[in-house]
Amino acid sequence: MMTGCGEGEILAAGGPARHLPVLRDEILSALAPRTHEVFLDATFGYGGYSRAILSIPETRVLGIDRDPTAITGGQRLVAEADGRLTLVQGRFSALEDLARANALSRFDGIVFDIGVSSMQLDEAERGFSFRQDGPLDMRMGREGPTAADIVNTAEADHLADILYTFGEERASRRIARAIVAERARAPFTTTLQLAAVIERAAPGKPGAIHPATRSFQALRIAVNDELGELVRALAAAERMLGEGGRLVVVSFHSLEDRIAKQFLAARSGHGEARSRLLPGEPQRALPSFVVPGKQPVVPGEAEMRLNSRARSAKLRFAIRTAAPAQAADPALLHLAELPPQKAKHVTHTKRKGGR
């Protein structure tokens, strides 16, 4: 829903090239599609996973994508699928409503490929990449506030929190101060304008990722509420999978993977989603998922040589039990949120590297 040591390593601009589906064989193994089963491709993109599922006779797929460009681009596959593929535009957190609007109440498998696709990354006008000049936008669905709105209006402390929490940027305070000083002279309107200010504020070291990588990741996540969307979507997937249904999540940076890992740990009875903000003993419930084998699954050397954007990919999967879906987990939701005001000031004063 992202080459070299720049955007690719921690994927400031999202997930892998959609025309080279990362971990395709491993995903198909985890989904184990069978004839007459129904699947949800929650991040359709270029349709690589949907096409693989549809290669199994008599399968059906509902594809969701927040980006209208992906839905338009997928119409050829819709025609080829001869009624077995339906595409709808929307957020995957709304998958229940989107499914029911298409007369679907249960799925045999659901796959999430989290992050921004290469179709978004490679289009300069979308504003996701610091390697191409374009408007400072970053909206996946082309609605709501843009990245420019955030960097031009957010107070320095709030901006630093975004960069640190969602980008794990250790120089977040220094970068935030530089942004605020620069916008007093002229508002930010383009990606290269912002990237240049970040690079001056926190120059990179030889061989390291581009200095703007983590900040662009953070702004993209904030603009699209990506982590909150993922938390809500995983809970919705739990409710929509039938017994024996397979859930597959491919993530491309540590924040997403942490949410998927803790969600499955809590739902399988092997752990609980924990938050530094919500101490206390969690409630126990019957496991709603079984997590097989050693995880996460990562790409092999051959795939990483073929597609450098696969380097950070991690796959986690689980099988739905007959137990009822569990209630929303406040601790898991807090993993997707900024820390409260008091916590952020304590954290900032203790961090090194410009915090």
Buried (B, 14 or more C-beta within 10 A) or exposed (E): BBBEBBBBBBBBBBBBBBEBBBBBEBBBBBBBBEEEBBBBBBBBBBBBBBBBBBEBEEBBBBBBBBBEBBBEBBEEBBEEBEEBBBBBBBBBBBBBEBBEEEEBEEBBBBBBBBBBBBBBBBBBEBBBBBBBBBBBBBBBBEEEEBBBBBBBEBEBBBBBBBBBBBBBBBBBBBBBBBBBEBBEEEBBBBBBBBBBBBBEBBEBEEEEBBBBBBBBBBBBBBBBBBBBBBBBBBBBBBBBBBEEBBBBBBBBBEBBBBBBBBBBBBBBBEBBBBBEBBEEEBEEBEBBBBBEEEBBBBBEEEBBEEBBBBBBBBBBBBBBBEBEBBEEBEBBBBBBBBBEEEEBEEBBEEBEEBB
